[in-house]
Amino acid sequence: MYSGQGIMFNDFQIEQQSFRELNRHEKSLGLLTEKFVQLLKEAADFLAVRQKRRIYDITNVLEGIGLIEKRTKNSIQWK
């Protein structure tokens, strides 16, 4: 069970039943995607994932083997 900022995951059947009760707007792909991304962010915060450091390490490796080049601090380009 995961609990984060008022969101609870207990049992798939409960979630499935709640999904059936939602209206059409609440089931839209865009809204569901936004909610899913928010849940991923909350899970990452809960697990203390250090994504920025990992991205930095990956870009350094790709730059080292000549696949990308850094243009500015937050910008890269494929070679």
C-alpha positions in Angstrom: 0.0 0.0 0.0 1.3 3.5 -0.9 0.0 6.6 0.6 0.9 10.1 -0.7 -0.7 13.5 -0.3 -4.2 12.1 0.2 -3.9 9.4 -2.4 -4.3 5.8 -1.3 -3.7 2.6 -3.2 -5.1 -0.5 -1.4 -6.8 -2.9 -3.7 -7.3 -3.1 -7.4 -11.0 -3.9 -7.1 -11.6 -0.7 -5.1 -9.7 1.4 -7.7 -11.6 -0.4 -10.5 -15.0 0.3 -8.9 -14.1 4.0 -8.3 -13.1 4.3 -12.0 -16.5 3.1 -13.1 -18.1 5.8 -11.1 -16.2 8.7 -12.7 -17.8 10.8 -15.4 -16.6 11.1 -19.0 -14.4 14.2 -18.3 -12.7 12.5 -15.4 -11.9 9.5 -17.6 -10.3 11.6 -20.4 -6.9 10.4 -21.5 -5.3 13.8 -20.9 -6.6 14.0 -17.4 -5.7 10.4 -16.6 -2.2 11.0 -18.0 -1.8 14.2 -15.8 -2.9 12.2 -12.7 -0.6 9.3 -13.6 2.4 11.7 -14.0 1.5 13.3 -10.7 1.5 9.9 -9.0 4.9 9.1 -10.5 6.3 12.4 -9.1 4.9 11.7 -5.7 6.3 8.1 -5.7 9.7 9.5 -6.8 9.6 12.0 -3.9 8.5 9.3 -1.5 11.3 7.1 -2.6 13.8 9.9 -2.7 14.9 9.3 -6.2 17.8 11.4 -7.4 16.8 11.8 -11.0 18.8 14.9 -11.8 22.1 13.3 -10.8 21.3 10.2 -12.9 20.5 12.4 -15.9 23.8 14.3 -15.4 25.7 11.0 -15.3 24.0 9.6 -18.4 24.7 12.8 -20.4 28.3 12.8 -19.3 28.7 9.2 -20.6 27.0 10.0 -23.9 29.2 13.1 -24.3 32.3 11.0 -23.5 31.6 8.5 -26.2 30.8 11.2 -28.7 27.0 10.8 -29.2 26.0 14.2 -27.8 27.5 17.6 -27.2 26.4 20.1 -24.5 25.3 23.4 -26.0 24.5 25.2 -22.7 24.0 24.2 -19.1 20.5 22.7 -19.8 20.8 22.0 -23.5 22.3 19.1 -25.4 22.4 18.1 -29.1 22.9 14.7 -30.8 26.0 14.7 -33.0 
